[in-house]
Amino acid sequence: MVAAHAEAFEAAARLKGLRDDGVLKEFSEKGIGCEVHVVGSVAVAVAGCEMTENGADVTRDVSMFLLVRNPEGWRIAAQAWDVVEDIPSAFASAGLRSGGER
């Protein structure tokens, strides 16, 4: 978990630097589809996301999360992602149902 927190802080620092340098003036993110499978105290979640930088540069990705429930609640144990052209197609090719709509 410490490594995940360090990576989150690094990502936040990178975005702040881009904003402060004027490279990233605007950033928005929206979820496009999500599917979660739970078995006891473990779960996997698949989420599609579309990010827009400076109102024009659009990136789509599919993230997968391994979640573990402990007494404090659900925690992310691992995360991986890949950039995709089309989130609904990526979900469909993996046999998933919730890939959003276009």
QUIJO-V115436 format. One record per backbone hydrogen bond with DSSP energy under -1.0 kcal/mol. CO is the residue of the C=O (numbers start at 1). NH is the residue of the N-H. If there is no record, write none. Layout:
co={CO CO}
nh={NH NH}
//
This chain:
co={1 2 3 4 5 6 7 8 9 10 11 12 13 14 15 16 17 18 18 19 26 28 30 33 35 37 39 41 42 43 44 45 46 47 48 49 50 51 52 53 53 57 59 60 61 62 63 64 65 66 66 67 68 70 73 75 78 80 82 86 87 88 89 91 92}
nh={5 6 7 8 9 10 11 12 13 14 15 16 17 18 19 20 21 23 24 22 54 52 50 48 46 44 42 69 39 67 37 65 35 63 32 61 30 59 28 56 57 53 51 84 49 82 47 80 45 77 78 43 75 73 70 68 66 64 62 90 91 92 93 96 95}
//
